[in-house]
């Protein structure tokens, strides 16, 4: 069963590389191979505003690659796509606002570092996982949870199911 996956590209690879173009190219190639191997529909969205692009959409390999346009962010594009599509995407981002929006549209958010481990299993890559956290990501949920500590919440179960599909 094909899974539709939309990825915040810079959120996954980070922006602290000496050659971002090479990192984007590598990610797109890796996503293409992964998508074909798993049978998933892959879309990756990058911020284009730093480079002054108008919004562009191309297909490279088997991956839809979108650069946001002037005055919009990759987050804006992702929200627009999942908001109008009416499809259940797996949304890869560590951005809490994107995760919240994804839940509201019956999509399942998956943290970038979790997807990174699926894309690059430990036996294939021995490098540290690039993680970019939002400043607000230091939330603590243990104080607000009720019930047994070993029982997953409904959202946690959905995330686990999404990760199992990847």
N, C-alpha and C positions, 0 to 999 in steps of 0.2 A: 504494500500500500504506500503510495507516494505521499510524502509529507512536504508541506510548503514551509520553507524556512526563510525568514528575512533577517538579515544580519546588519548591525551597525558596524561597518567596516573598521573605522578608526578605533572604536571602542574595543574591538577584538584584537587588533594588532598594536594599538597604542600609537602615539604620535612622536615618540622620542627615538626616532631612528635617523641615521645620517642620510639614508636614501629611501624616502617614503615611497617613491615610485616603484622601486624594486620590491619593497614589502607588499605593496598593493598587488603587483603582478604575481608574486609568489602566492599570496592569499587567494587570488582569483583562480590560479592554476590548481591549487590544492582543493579549493571548494568544488571546482569542476570535476576533478577526479573523485572526490568524496561523494558528490551528488550522483554521479553516474554509477559508482560502486554500490551505493545504498538505494538508488532509485528515487532520490529526493529532488524537489524543485527548489533551486537555490537562488536567492536574490540578495545582493550585497549593496548597501547604500553608504556612500562616502560623502563627507562634507566637501562641497565644491567652492564654498564662498571664499576660502582663503586664496584660491586660484582665479577667482572672477568668472567661473564658468556659468553659462546658462544651464539649466537642468538638462542633463543628457541621460539617455538610456540606450545601452548597447547590450549585445549578447556576446560573451566571450566564452568559448567552449560551450558548456551547458549552463553557464551562470548569467543571470540578468544583472548587469552592473549599472547602478544609477549614481550620478553625482548631483547633489543638490544645487539649485540655482542661486543666483545672487539674492540675498535677503532671506534665505531659508536655510535651515540646518538639516542634517541627515535625520535628526529626530522628527522634524516637521514632515519630511517625506515619508518616513516610516509610519507615522500616525495617519497621514493621508491614505496611504496604501491599505493599511489594515482597517481603517475606518470605512472606506468605501467598498472594499472587496467583498465583505460578507463571508469570508472564508476563515477557517480556523488555522492560523499560522502558528508556528513556533517562532517566537521573536527573541533573537539573541542580542542582549544588551545588559550592561550593568546599571543602566540609568533607571532610577526608581520611578521617574515620571513615565517613561516608556512602559515599564512593567505594569504600572497601575492602569495606564491606558489600554494595554494589551488585555489585561484581565477584563476590563469593561467591554471589550469587543469579542469576548469568548476566544481569545488567543492565549497561548501559554508562554509566558516569558521564561527564558533560560539565561542564567548569568553567563557572561562571556567566558570566564575561566572554566566553567563546566563544559561548554561547547568546545573550547580549545582542547581540553583533555580528550574529547571524542574525536576531534579532527586530527590531533597529533598524540596518539597513545604513547605512554611512557616508554614502551619498548622501541618506538620509532625515533623519538626525539628526547634528548637528554638536556634540554635547556629549560630555564625558568619560564613559567607561564607569565606572559605580559598581562598585567591587570591595571585598569584605570578605574578607580572608584570615584563616585560622586562624593562631594564633601559631606552629604547627608547620609552616607551609607553606614554610619556607626550605630545604627539602631539596635536596640536590644529587645528581643521579642519574648524572652523567657518569662519575664514578669507578667506579661499580659496573656499568656496562654493558659488555658484551663484544661483540666483533664489529665490523663496519664501522660507522662513525659515521653514515652516510647511510641505513642500513637501519632501518626502524621496527620497534620491538618488537611482539609480538603484541597487547598491550594498546593501544599507540599506533595500530596499524592499526584496531582495533575502534573507538577513539574517532574516528579520521578517518572511518570508514564511517558512524558515527552522525552526525557533523557534516554529512556529505554528504547524509544523509537529511533533515536539518532545513531 
